[in-house]
Amino acid sequence: MRASKKSLVLALCILVELNNIYAQWTKINIGNYPHSYTNWWTDLSFLNADTGIVVGGGDLALQTFDGGIHWHQLQNLQLQKYEYIESVKYISADDIYLGTYSRLLRSIDGGFSWFNIMPVATLVSYMDFPSKDIGYVVDWGRTIIASILDGGNQIHWFSSSGFNEEIRVVQAINNDTIYTFGNEIINTPDLTSVLKSVNAGIDWTIQKENIVFGQGFYMVNDSAGYILTDSLLFTTDSWNTYKVIPSDSTLHVHDFIVPQIVINNLYFFNIDTGFVIRPTSEVLFTKDGGLSFQDQYYSNNIGSVGITKIDCPDDNTCFGIVGYPYIARFDFDSSFTLPSGVKNEILDYNLSVSPNPNHGFFTLNLPQSHGAASLIIYDLSGRILWQRDYANPVFPTLSIDLSGTAAGLYLIAWQTADKRYYGKVLIE
């Protein structure tokens, strides 16, 4: 048990470390390049903290190899008249995909040359590639998804008609498992739904429907994810069930509805740590699964347009779309780390707390366990508020009295001989 307690303390020290990060968005002036259409960016994709591409302005595709200090315009795209670039996906140092108003283009030499993969009816609004040769593409405003196999040598079209009438997001968890999120009625985001395929788009099931004012969607893994409405909705079972996160901040999504913007409003590093973009283009940061947001991560200092999309190539750096000719960069300081081997495990909160939030009195629903166990409650500085050891617990619930405790978020750990469980409680 002593070794288990040591590992528990180590895990919770990492949790506390995650709650001591400081950073800010900085604005990068890309420079003025001749372009044929709009004065805004439509997409960006970064391979790492140095290498990325931003597209927009109609026919602009700009590439950087030094984190945005210097840029050059991609050549040899052979765009047709009014063939504007809408989307981009950086897969590897050699493999890049560009979506335009009529085609999907691919480069296998880092952007020096391009060839056509397939035609589309309108434009490639969104795409996701779990590997360099397999991906999924949404034809804008339609119920059509293209499955790209063998780097484009095989293409299959699938329809989710009758489920999503207007797909806004496609997210590939792996080569076979895909989620889509979109409007149930064209140009009407009042009702949105989530679909899932586990056989590469051949068959689809409705995971969740009639989501009111759904404005963002992100799956952290195959089963856990978020939907942005007036609140954050969170699931751990692929949207068979979900919880409404009792946030300390009102998101007010429905006050700013723009039917065409139902995309890329969420980005999560793990099931607790991530960014939420309000439709006003304010960027909120949460490190507790949406229970609270940090207003110092708003994008007010970026410019009047604000941030409209985020891409994070690693756990320390993010880039965001703002008004032309700028993009935004976000660098966490050295105190922010997400250890790849334990980040999803230690942040997997699976202790049920009710009611939550509360005023200090609450009940824990405990998992079945055999043998000795310990319960520890911490504040975000790592200070132990409550601790008790149990020789052989058999009770399914445990009532806790923390009356008189200052309002705030607290971490709960239930440690058995072979497993750790975590929870969080918000005291008002």
C-alpha positions as CSV (number, residue, x, y, z in Angstrom):
1,M,0.0,0.0,0.0
2,R,3.0,2.3,0.7
3,A,4.1,2.1,-2.9
4,S,0.6,2.8,-4.1
5,K,0.4,5.9,-2.0
6,K,3.7,7.1,-3.4
7,S,2.4,6.7,-7.0
8,L,-0.8,8.5,-5.9
9,V,1.1,11.4,-4.6
10,L,3.2,11.6,-7.7
11,A,0.1,11.5,-9.9
12,L,-1.6,14.3,-8.0
13,C,1.6,16.3,-8.0
14,I,1.4,16.2,-11.8
15,L,-2.2,17.3,-11.6
16,V,-1.2,20.3,-9.4
17,E,1.5,21.1,-12.0
18,L,-1.1,21.3,-14.7
19,N,-2.9,23.9,-12.7
20,N,0.1,26.3,-12.5
21,I,0.5,27.2,-16.2
22,Y,0.9,30.7,-17.5
23,A,1.1,31.8,-21.1
24,Q,-0.5,34.2,-23.6
25,W,-1.5,34.5,-27.2
26,T,0.9,36.5,-29.3
27,K,0.2,37.9,-32.7
28,I,2.3,37.0,-35.7
29,N,2.3,39.3,-38.8
30,I,2.6,37.0,-41.8
31,G,2.9,39.9,-44.2
32,N,0.9,41.1,-47.2
33,Y,0.7,38.8,-50.1
34,P,-1.3,39.4,-53.3
35,H,-4.5,37.5,-53.1
36,S,-7.6,37.3,-55.2
37,Y,-10.5,37.2,-52.8
38,T,-11.2,37.6,-49.1
39,N,-9.1,39.2,-46.4
40,W,-9.3,36.3,-44.0
41,W,-7.8,32.9,-43.3
42,T,-9.9,29.8,-43.7
43,D,-7.7,27.1,-42.2
44,L,-4.3,26.3,-40.8
45,S,-2.4,23.1,-39.9
46,F,0.9,22.6,-38.2
47,L,3.1,19.5,-38.2
48,N,5.1,20.8,-35.2
49,A,6.0,24.0,-33.4
50,D,8.0,25.2,-36.4
51,T,6.4,23.7,-39.6
52,G,2.9,24.7,-40.8
53,I,0.7,26.1,-43.5
54,V,-2.0,28.7,-43.4
55,V,-4.6,29.1,-46.2
56,G,-7.1,31.8,-47.2
57,G,-7.4,35.0,-49.1
58,G,-8.9,32.9,-51.9
59,D,-5.8,31.4,-53.4
60,L,-3.1,31.8,-50.7
61,A,-1.2,28.9,-49.2
62,L,1.7,30.0,-47.1
63,Q,4.3,27.8,-45.4
64,T,6.6,28.3,-42.5
65,F,9.6,26.3,-41.2
66,D,10.5,28.5,-38.2
67,G,7.3,28.9,-36.2
68,G,5.9,31.8,-38.2
69,I,8.9,34.1,-38.4
70,H,9.3,33.6,-42.1
71,W,6.8,32.5,-44.7
72,H,6.8,31.6,-48.4
73,Q,4.0,31.1,-50.8
74,L,3.4,27.5,-52.1
75,Q,3.7,27.3,-55.9
76,N,2.7,24.8,-58.6
77,L,-0.9,24.5,-57.3
78,Q,-2.3,25.1,-60.8
79,L,-5.5,26.6,-59.4
80,Q,-8.3,27.3,-61.8
81,K,-10.2,30.6,-61.9
82,Y,-12.3,31.0,-58.7
83,E,-10.8,27.8,-57.3
84,Y,-10.2,29.1,-53.8
85,I,-8.4,27.2,-51.1
86,E,-10.5,26.3,-48.1
87,S,-8.7,23.7,-46.0
88,V,-5.3,22.1,-45.3
89,K,-4.0,19.1,-43.5
90,Y,-0.3,18.6,-42.7
91,I,0.3,14.8,-42.2
92,S,4.1,14.4,-42.3
93,A,7.2,16.3,-43.5
94,D,6.4,15.1,-47.1
95,D,2.6,14.6,-47.1
96,I,0.2,17.5,-47.2
97,Y,-3.4,17.8,-48.4
98,L,-5.2,21.0,-49.6
99,G,-8.9,21.3,-50.1
100,T,-10.2,23.8,-52.7
101,Y,-13.6,24.8,-54.1
102,S,-13.5,21.9,-56.6
103,R,-10.6,19.5,-55.8
104,L,-8.6,17.7,-53.2
105,L,-4.9,18.2,-53.8
106,R,-1.9,16.2,-52.4
107,S,1.8,16.8,-52.1
108,I,4.2,14.0,-51.3
109,D,7.4,16.2,-51.4
110,G,6.6,18.7,-48.6
111,G,4.7,21.2,-50.8
112,F,7.0,21.6,-53.8
113,S,4.6,19.8,-56.3
114,W,0.9,18.9,-56.2
115,F,-1.4,16.5,-57.9
116,N,-5.2,16.1,-58.0
117,I,-6.7,13.4,-55.9
118,M,-10.4,13.9,-56.6
119,P,-13.0,16.4,-57.7
120,V,-15.8,17.6,-55.4
121,A,-19.2,19.1,-56.0
122,T,-18.7,22.3,-54.0
123,L,-15.6,22.5,-51.7
124,V,-13.6,20.5,-49.2
125,S,-14.7,22.2,-46.0
126,Y,-13.2,19.8,-43.6
127,M,-11.0,16.7,-43.6
128,D,-9.2,14.4,-41.2
129,F,-6.4,11.9,-41.9
130,P,-5.5,9.3,-39.3
131,S,-2.6,8.3,-41.5
132,K,-0.9,9.7,-44.6
133,D,-2.8,7.4,-47.0
134,I,-6.2,7.1,-45.3
135,G,-8.5,10.0,-44.6
136,Y,-12.0,11.4,-44.7
137,V,-13.3,14.5,-46.5
138,V,-16.5,16.5,-46.1
139,D,-18.0,18.1,-49.2
140,W,-19.3,21.4,-47.8
141,G,-22.9,21.8,-46.9
142,R,-23.7,18.2,-48.0
143,T,-24.3,14.8,-46.5
144,I,-21.4,13.4,-48.4
145,I,-18.1,12.1,-47.0
146,A,-15.3,10.8,-49.2
147,S,-13.1,8.0,-47.9
148,I,-9.6,8.4,-49.2
149,L,-7.6,5.1,-49.3
150,D,-4.1,4.3,-50.5
151,G,-3.3,8.0,-50.8
152,G,-6.1,8.6,-53.3
153,N,-5.8,5.6,-55.5
154,Q,-9.1,4.4,-54.0
155,I,-12.0,6.8,-53.2
156,H,-15.3,5.8,-51.8
157,W,-18.3,8.2,-51.3
158,F,-20.7,7.7,-48.4
159,S,-23.8,9.6,-47.4
160,S,-25.2,10.2,-44.0
161,S,-28.4,11.6,-45.4
162,G,-31.3,11.3,-43.0
163,F,-28.9,11.8,-40.0
164,N,-26.8,15.0,-40.6
165,E,-28.3,17.1,-43.4
166,E,-25.3,19.4,-43.2
167,I,-22.0,17.9,-41.9
168,R,-19.7,20.4,-40.3
169,V,-17.0,18.2,-38.6
170,V,-15.5,14.9,-39.4
171,Q,-13.1,13.4,-36.9
172,A,-11.2,10.2,-37.5
173,I,-10.2,8.4,-34.3
174,N,-8.3,5.7,-36.3
175,N,-8.5,4.3,-39.8
176,D,-12.0,2.8,-39.2
177,T,-13.7,4.8,-36.5
178,I,-15.1,8.1,-37.6
179,Y,-17.4,10.7,-36.0
180,T,-19.4,13.4,-37.7
181,F,-21.1,16.4,-36.2
182,G,-23.6,18.6,-38.1
183,N,-26.9,20.4,-38.5
184,E,-30.0,18.3,-38.7
185,I,-31.5,20.9,-41.0
186,I,-29.5,22.8,-43.6
187,N,-28.3,26.3,-42.4
188,T,-30.1,25.8,-39.1
189,P,-27.9,25.0,-36.1
190,D,-30.8,24.9,-33.7
191,L,-30.6,21.1,-33.8
192,T,-27.4,19.1,-34.3
193,S,-26.5,15.5,-34.1
194,V,-23.5,13.1,-33.7
195,L,-22.9,10.1,-35.9
196,K,-20.4,7.3,-35.7
197,S,-19.0,4.7,-38.0
198,V,-16.7,1.8,-37.0
199,N,-16.2,0.4,-40.4
200,A,-14.7,3.3,-42.3
201,G,-17.9,5.0,-43.3
202,I,-19.9,2.0,-44.6
203,D,-22.5,2.0,-41.8
204,W,-23.5,4.8,-39.5
205,T,-25.3,5.0,-36.2
206,I,-26.9,8.0,-34.5
207,Q,-25.0,8.5,-31.2
208,K,-26.8,11.7,-30.1
209,E,-29.4,13.8,-31.8
210,N,-31.5,17.0,-31.1
211,I,-28.6,18.8,-29.6
212,V,-29.8,22.4,-29.2
213,F,-27.4,25.1,-30.4
214,G,-24.5,22.7,-30.9
215,Q,-21.6,24.9,-31.9
216,G,-18.5,22.7,-31.3
217,F,-17.4,19.1,-31.2
218,Y,-14.3,17.3,-30.2
219,M,-13.5,13.7,-29.3
220,V,-10.5,13.1,-27.1
221,N,-10.5,9.4,-27.8
222,D,-12.9,6.8,-29.1
223,S,-15.3,7.2,-26.2
224,A,-14.7,10.5,-24.4
225,G,-15.5,13.9,-25.9
226,Y,-17.2,17.3,-25.7
227,I,-19.9,19.2,-27.4
228,L,-20.2,23.0,-27.1
229,T,-23.7,24.4,-26.5
230,D,-24.7,27.0,-23.9
231,S,-22.8,24.6,-21.7
232,L,-20.2,21.9,-22.3
233,L,-21.6,18.4,-22.7
234,F,-19.2,15.6,-21.8
235,T,-19.4,11.9,-22.6
236,T,-17.3,8.9,-21.7
237,D,-19.3,6.3,-23.6
238,S,-19.5,7.7,-27.2
239,W,-22.6,9.8,-26.5
240,N,-24.8,7.0,-25.3
241,T,-25.0,9.1,-22.1
242,Y,-23.5,12.5,-21.3
243,K,-23.2,15.0,-18.5
244,V,-23.8,18.8,-18.6
245,I,-20.6,20.4,-17.1
246,P,-21.7,22.8,-14.3
247,S,-19.4,25.6,-15.5
248,D,-18.5,28.7,-13.5
249,S,-18.9,30.7,-16.8
250,T,-21.9,31.1,-19.0
251,L,-21.0,30.5,-22.6
252,H,-24.1,32.1,-24.1
253,V,-23.7,30.3,-27.4
254,H,-27.2,31.0,-28.7
255,D,-26.7,34.8,-28.4
256,F,-24.1,34.7,-31.2
257,I,-25.4,32.0,-33.6
258,V,-23.8,32.1,-37.0
259,P,-25.2,29.2,-39.0
260,Q,-22.0,28.6,-41.1
261,I,-19.7,28.5,-38.1
262,V,-20.3,25.2,-36.5
263,I,-16.8,23.9,-36.6
264,N,-13.4,23.8,-34.8
265,N,-14.7,25.5,-31.6
266,L,-13.0,23.0,-29.3
267,Y,-9.5,21.6,-28.8
268,F,-8.6,19.3,-25.9
269,F,-5.2,17.8,-25.1
270,N,-6.9,15.3,-22.8
271,I,-10.2,14.9,-21.1
272,D,-9.7,17.9,-18.8
273,T,-7.3,20.3,-20.5
274,G,-8.2,22.3,-23.5
275,F,-9.5,25.4,-25.3
276,V,-13.1,26.5,-25.9
277,I,-13.8,29.2,-28.5
278,R,-17.0,31.1,-28.0
279,P,-18.8,32.4,-31.2
280,T,-17.6,35.9,-30.2
281,S,-14.1,34.5,-31.0
282,E,-13.0,34.6,-27.3
283,V,-10.7,31.8,-26.4
284,L,-11.3,30.2,-23.0
285,F,-8.9,27.8,-21.4
286,T,-9.9,25.1,-18.9
287,K,-7.8,22.6,-17.0
288,D,-10.6,21.0,-15.1
289,G,-12.9,19.7,-17.8
290,G,-14.9,22.9,-18.2
291,L,-15.8,23.4,-14.5
292,S,-14.0,26.7,-14.7
293,F,-12.4,28.8,-17.4
294,Q,-9.4,31.2,-17.2
295,D,-10.2,34.6,-18.6
296,Q,-6.5,35.5,-19.0
297,Y,-6.6,33.2,-22.0
298,Y,-9.1,35.4,-23.8
299,S,-8.0,36.6,-27.2
300,N,-9.0,40.2,-26.7
301,N,-5.3,41.3,-27.2
302,I,-5.1,39.7,-30.6
303,G,-7.3,42.1,-32.6
304,S,-10.9,42.9,-33.4
305,V,-11.5,39.7,-35.3
306,G,-10.4,37.3,-32.5
307,I,-9.4,33.7,-32.8
308,T,-11.7,31.5,-34.9
309,K,-9.7,28.2,-35.1
310,I,-7.0,26.5,-33.1
311,D,-4.4,23.8,-34.1
312,C,-2.0,22.4,-31.5
313,P,0.8,20.3,-33.0
314,D,2.1,19.3,-29.5
315,D,1.4,19.7,-25.9
316,N,3.3,23.0,-25.6
317,T,2.4,25.1,-28.7
318,C,-0.8,26.1,-30.4
319,F,-1.6,28.3,-33.4
320,G,-4.9,30.2,-34.1
321,I,-6.5,31.9,-37.0
322,V,-7.1,35.6,-36.6
323,G,-7.7,38.5,-39.0
324,Y,-5.5,38.7,-42.1
325,P,-2.5,39.2,-42.2
326,Y,-2.1,37.8,-38.7
327,I,-2.2,34.4,-37.0
328,A,-1.8,33.8,-33.3
329,R,0.6,31.7,-31.4
330,F,0.3,30.3,-27.9
331,D,3.3,28.9,-26.0
332,F,2.9,27.2,-22.6
333,D,5.7,27.9,-20.2
334,S,8.1,25.3,-18.9
335,S,5.8,24.3,-16.0
336,F,3.2,22.9,-18.4
337,T,3.7,19.2,-19.2
338,L,1.5,16.4,-20.3
339,P,3.4,13.2,-19.8
340,S,2.5,11.0,-22.7
341,G,2.4,7.8,-20.7
342,V,0.1,8.9,-17.9
343,K,-1.8,12.0,-19.0
344,N,-5.1,10.3,-19.9
345,E,-4.9,7.9,-17.0
346,I,-4.3,10.4,-14.2
347,L,-6.8,12.9,-15.6
348,D,-9.5,10.3,-16.1
349,Y,-12.1,11.4,-13.5
350,N,-14.4,8.4,-13.0
351,L,-15.6,9.0,-9.4
352,S,-19.2,10.2,-9.4
353,V,-19.9,13.1,-7.1
354,S,-23.4,14.3,-6.2
355,P,-24.6,17.0,-6.0
356,N,-21.9,18.8,-7.9
357,P,-21.5,21.7,-7.4
358,N,-22.5,21.9,-3.7
359,H,-21.9,23.8,-0.4
360,G,-19.6,21.2,1.2
361,F,-21.9,18.3,1.7
362,F,-21.8,15.6,-1.0
363,T,-21.9,11.9,-1.7
364,L,-19.3,9.8,-3.5
365,N,-20.3,6.7,-5.5
366,L,-17.4,4.4,-5.0
367,P,-16.3,1.6,-7.4
368,Q,-16.4,-2.0,-6.1
369,S,-13.1,-2.9,-4.5
370,H,-11.5,-5.6,-2.4
371,G,-9.0,-5.0,0.3
372,A,-7.6,-1.8,1.8
373,A,-8.3,1.6,0.2
374,S,-7.6,5.3,0.9
375,L,-9.6,8.4,0.1
376,I,-7.8,11.8,-0.1
377,I,-9.2,15.2,-1.0
378,Y,-6.7,17.9,-2.2
379,D,-7.0,21.5,-3.1
380,L,-5.3,22.7,-6.3
381,S,-2.1,23.6,-4.4
382,G,-1.7,20.0,-3.4
383,R,-2.7,20.6,0.3
384,I,-4.5,17.6,1.8
385,L,-7.9,18.7,3.2
386,W,-9.3,15.3,4.1
387,Q,-7.8,11.8,4.3
388,R,-9.0,8.4,5.6
389,D,-7.8,4.8,5.2
390,Y,-10.3,1.9,5.0
391,A,-9.3,-1.7,5.8
392,N,-12.0,-3.4,3.7
393,P,-14.6,-1.0,2.4
394,V,-17.8,-2.6,1.2
395,F,-20.1,0.5,1.1
396,P,-21.3,1.7,-2.3
397,T,-21.5,5.4,-1.3
398,L,-19.7,7.7,1.1
399,S,-21.0,10.9,2.5
400,I,-18.4,13.7,2.9
401,D,-18.8,16.9,5.0
402,L,-16.4,19.7,4.0
403,S,-18.7,22.5,5.3
404,G,-16.7,25.6,6.1
405,T,-14.3,24.9,3.2
406,A,-13.5,27.8,1.0
407,A,-15.3,27.9,-2.3
408,G,-13.3,26.4,-5.2
409,L,-12.4,23.2,-7.1
410,Y,-11.0,20.2,-5.2
411,L,-9.5,16.9,-6.4
412,I,-10.6,13.6,-5.0
413,A,-8.5,10.4,-5.2
414,W,-9.7,6.9,-4.3
415,Q,-6.7,4.5,-4.1
416,T,-7.1,0.7,-4.0
417,A,-4.3,-1.9,-4.1
418,D,-4.2,-2.0,-7.9
419,K,-6.1,1.0,-9.3
420,R,-6.6,4.7,-8.9
421,Y,-9.9,6.6,-9.3
422,Y,-10.3,10.4,-9.5
423,G,-13.0,12.9,-9.1
424,K,-13.5,16.6,-8.7
425,V,-15.9,18.6,-6.6
426,L,-16.9,22.2,-7.0
427,I,-17.8,23.8,-3.6
428,E,-19.7,27.1,-3.8
